[in-house]
């Protein structure tokens, strides 16, 4: 769908000064036919993929690789002396107002109580 939107916007830009609501609608309605023609030409040329289309990888593999890397680096366990990224604060809790936090969490629990009964 994203690719079709991109092609439509490109065609609209090509209209230049001739871009009106009527011409935009005509271009949009011809987009499906244009895709069929492009597909037919690609088949005639034995072209198997379009340039610009993103290949869909297996997201499960990517997640497993990320988890494996993070576990190997032992990032989820505290290590004294290990420095974090310079842009990351040393403590996220130093600015936390615990009374406000408690009031916020209590309010959420009351709000969600009926959902989890």
Secondary structure, 3 states (H helix, E strand, C coil): CHHHHHHHHHHHHHHHHHCCHHHHHHHHHHHHHHHHHHHHHHHHCCCCCCCCCCCCCCHHHHHHHHHHHHHHCCCCCCCCCCCCCCCCCCCCCCCCCHHHHHHHHHHHHHHHCCCCC
